[in-house]
Amino acid sequence: MDLICRFVVKNGEIIGESIDVHKNRLVIKVKDKFLGIPLEAIEKTEEDKIYVSDFDEEEAKKFGELWLEEKSKPVSLEELKSYGFGGE
């Protein structure tokens, strides 16, 4: 089941958009922050929405910060070249 690029709804309100599933958590972008919501909090899914129950928001924020730190590592010039960028 693909959970990426869907609106995330909590208590009837859209709180963000899903961008990744990492370490049994749904990572969502909320304005300029990221949250990592436990997959167990997912109540149901629809074509463009994911409905979640209450979750520990502080824990979700901490996971979101760790996710961002891990996923936003700088790429070396060698890695860029291996992907076909920066060539002559």
Secondary structure by P-SEA (a helix, b strand, c coil): cccccbbbbcccccccccccccccbbbbbcccbbbbccccccccccccbbbbcccaaaaaaaaaaaaaaaaaccccaaaaaaaccccc
